[in-house]
Amino acid sequence: MRELFPANQVIGFVASLALTVIALLVYFLDMSFTVGMVVLLLTAFTQAGLQLVVFMHAGESPDSDSIYLNTYYGIFIALAIVFGSLLAMVWGY
């Protein structure tokens, strides 16, 4: 019976709930903007990685290397667009 219990999914679910509670504490504890943004970014990326690995089973498929490579490429493109837009529109270059 023990092998039928989804222990990894339960642990991932509890970790997701804990990360959500930590993110909510930013609002309820009235943190400064800088500290709040750092906490929110850390919890958001941690939870996204947790969801990818635990619930979407990214590491269990035979082509897990290409899944991770595409994920890193998507993150790189998103950051390039965000910082490129900031560079052009806000910082005046």
C-alpha positions as CSV (number, residue, x, y, z in Angstrom):
1,M,0.0,0.0,0.0
2,R,2.9,2.3,0.7
3,E,4.0,2.3,-2.9
4,L,0.6,3.5,-4.0
5,F,0.6,6.6,-1.8
6,P,1.8,9.7,-3.7
7,A,4.2,11.0,-1.1
8,N,6.1,13.3,-3.5
9,Q,2.9,15.0,-4.7
10,V,1.7,15.5,-1.1
11,I,5.0,17.0,-0.1
12,G,4.9,19.2,-3.2
13,F,1.4,20.3,-2.4
14,V,2.3,21.2,1.2
15,A,5.4,23.1,0.0
16,S,3.2,25.0,-2.5
17,L,0.9,26.0,0.3
18,A,3.8,27.1,2.5
19,L,5.2,29.2,-0.4
20,T,1.8,30.8,-0.9
21,V,1.5,31.6,2.8
22,I,5.0,33.2,2.7
23,A,3.9,35.3,-0.3
24,L,0.7,36.4,1.6
25,L,2.8,37.4,4.6
26,V,4.4,40.1,2.4
27,Y,1.0,41.9,2.3
28,F,-0.1,41.2,5.9
29,L,3.2,42.1,7.5
30,D,3.4,45.4,5.5
31,M,7.0,44.9,4.3
32,S,9.0,47.5,2.5
33,F,8.8,47.5,-1.3
34,T,12.3,46.1,-1.8
35,V,12.0,43.3,0.7
36,G,8.5,42.4,-0.4
37,M,9.6,42.2,-4.1
38,V,12.6,40.0,-3.2
39,V,10.4,37.6,-1.2
40,L,7.7,37.5,-3.9
41,L,10.3,36.8,-6.6
42,L,12.0,34.1,-4.7
43,T,8.7,32.4,-3.7
44,A,7.3,32.7,-7.3
45,F,10.3,31.2,-9.0
46,T,10.7,28.5,-6.3
47,Q,7.0,27.6,-6.7
48,A,7.2,27.5,-10.5
49,G,10.2,25.2,-10.3
50,L,8.4,23.0,-7.8
51,Q,5.3,22.8,-10.0
52,L,7.4,21.9,-13.1
53,V,9.3,19.1,-11.4
54,V,6.7,17.6,-9.0
55,F,3.4,18.0,-10.7
56,M,4.3,18.3,-14.4
57,H,6.8,15.4,-14.1
58,A,9.5,17.2,-16.1
59,G,12.3,15.0,-14.9
60,E,10.6,11.7,-15.5
61,S,10.4,11.7,-19.3
62,P,13.1,10.3,-21.5
63,D,13.6,13.7,-23.1
64,S,13.9,15.6,-19.8
65,D,17.1,17.4,-21.0
66,S,15.2,19.1,-23.9
67,I,12.4,20.0,-21.5
68,Y,14.8,21.8,-19.1
69,L,16.7,23.4,-22.0
70,N,13.4,24.8,-23.5
71,T,12.5,26.1,-20.0
72,Y,15.8,27.8,-19.6
73,Y,15.5,29.3,-23.1
74,G,12.0,30.6,-22.4
75,I,13.2,32.2,-19.2
76,F,16.2,33.8,-21.1
77,I,13.9,35.2,-23.8
78,A,11.4,36.6,-21.2
79,L,14.2,38.3,-19.3
80,A,15.7,39.7,-22.5
81,I,12.4,41.2,-23.5
82,V,11.7,42.7,-20.0
83,F,15.2,44.1,-19.6
84,G,15.4,45.2,-23.2
85,S,12.1,47.1,-22.8
86,L,13.3,48.7,-19.6
87,L,16.6,49.6,-21.3
88,A,14.8,51.3,-24.3
89,M,11.8,52.9,-22.6
90,V,12.8,53.7,-19.0
91,W,16.6,54.0,-19.0
92,G,16.7,55.9,-22.3
93,Y,19.2,53.9,-24.3
